[in-house]
Amino acid sequence: MGGVVEALGWGLVAGLVGTMAQTVSQLIEQRFTHREDSTVTVQVGAMLLRPPLKTGEQASRLGLAVHWGHGIVMGAVRGLLGLTALGTVAASVLHYLVVWGGDVMLYVALGIAPMPWKWGGTALATDLFHKLVLSAVTSLVFVALY
């Protein structure tokens, strides 16, 4: 077992791969459901960015930066969980709960979304699924590398 820097490094790599998988799963799902792109990442970024965005192109770039940055950072979280006494399965389940629950708390705190039980079944299932893809792939890659 390696140290903190190694776990964080492999976690970041795993988060990158997990975000790639989530992005692909979203693109495939949207092709079948015809769901529009989510604006949540743009809204989160805009809430944290001052001054506000001026163009749609800026918003699109910001949304991508938040999406990829979030997923990669969540990989670092998985790396840190790999340093705990938790087993692989427990650390992976906890990672999923942190990814999804942390996002929900952020959205609610920023006023971007209501509590999840008000989202509707399809929106909730879609979000749970894509966060599961992110977390599961991140965990699998982290365990394989570390």
N, C-alpha and C positions, 0 to 999 in steps of 0.2 A: 504494500500500500504506500502510495506516494504522499507528498506533503500538500499543503494548502495551495501553493502556486500551481503545482501540477494538476490538482483536482479542478481548480478554477480554469486553467487553460483548456483541459479536455472538456470541461463543462461548456465553455464558450464555443468550442468546435461542435459539440453535440447540439447546443442550442441553435447554431447556424443550420445544421442538417435538419433538426426538428422544425425550424421555421420554413425551410425549403419544402418539407413534407406537408406542413400545414397549408402553405401557399398552393401547392398542387391539389390538395384535397378540396380547398375552397374553389379553385378554378373548375375542377371536375363537377363538384356539387352545383355550382352556378350554371354550368352548361346544361345540366338536367333540370334544374328548378327555375332557371331564368331569374334568379334573385339578383338584384342590383348589388354593386359593391357596397360594403358597409362603410359608413362615414365615421364610425366610432374612433378609429385611430387618428383621423384628421381632427376630430373634436378634442380628443385628449391632448394632442400636440398643440392645437390652437389655444387651449386653456392655459398651457404652460409657456406659450410663446408670446412675447411682447415685442414690438407692436403686432396687431392682428395681421393675418394673411391678406394679401390684396388680389391675388388671382387664383383661378382654379388650378393652374399648373403648380403654383406654390403649394396649394392644399394637397394635391396629388403626391408631390414629392415628400411633403411632411408626413402624410399618411403612410407612405412606404417606409420612411425612416423610423417612424414610431413602431410599425409592424415588425420590421427586422430587428430594430434595437431591443424591443421588448422580448422577442423570442430568444435572441442571443443572450441577453441578461438572465432570462429564466434558465438558460443552460448553466450559467455560473451558479445559480441557486441549486440546481441539481448536482453540480460538482461539490458544493459545500455539504449537501445532504449525504453525499457519498463518503464523507469523512466522519459521519456520525456512527453510532453503534447500531443504527437501524439496519436491517437486512435490505437486500436489493428491492424486494417487493414492497416492503413498508416505505422505503425512501421514495420509490416511484409513485406510490399512491399518495403520499404526502406532497410530492412535487405537483401532481395533478391538482390536488386540493388548493395548493398555494397559487398555482397558475390561474385556475378558474375563479377561486374565491377572491384572490387579490384583485383580479380584473373587475369582478362584480363590485367589490367595495370601492374601487377607484371610480368606476362609472357612476355609482350612486352618489359618492361624495362630491364629485364634480357636477352633479346634476345632469349628466348625459343620458342616464337611463334609470328607470324605476327598479324596484326590487325584482329579481328574476321571475317570481311567480306571477308578475304582471306582464311578462313579455309575450305570452302566448306559447302554446306547445311547440309549434314549428321553430320559432326563433330560439327558444330555450334549447331544444334538441340540437339544432344546428350549431349553436355556440358550444354546448357541451361536447359535441362530436369533434369539432375542429380543435378545441383546446386539448381533447384527448389525443388527437393525432400529434399535436405539438409535443405534449408531455411524454407520450409513449415512445415516440421516435427519439426524442432527446434522451430519455432514460436508457433505451436500448443502445444507442450510440455511445453514451457515456460509459455504460457497463462494459461494452466491447473494447473501448479504448483504455479505460482506467483499470 
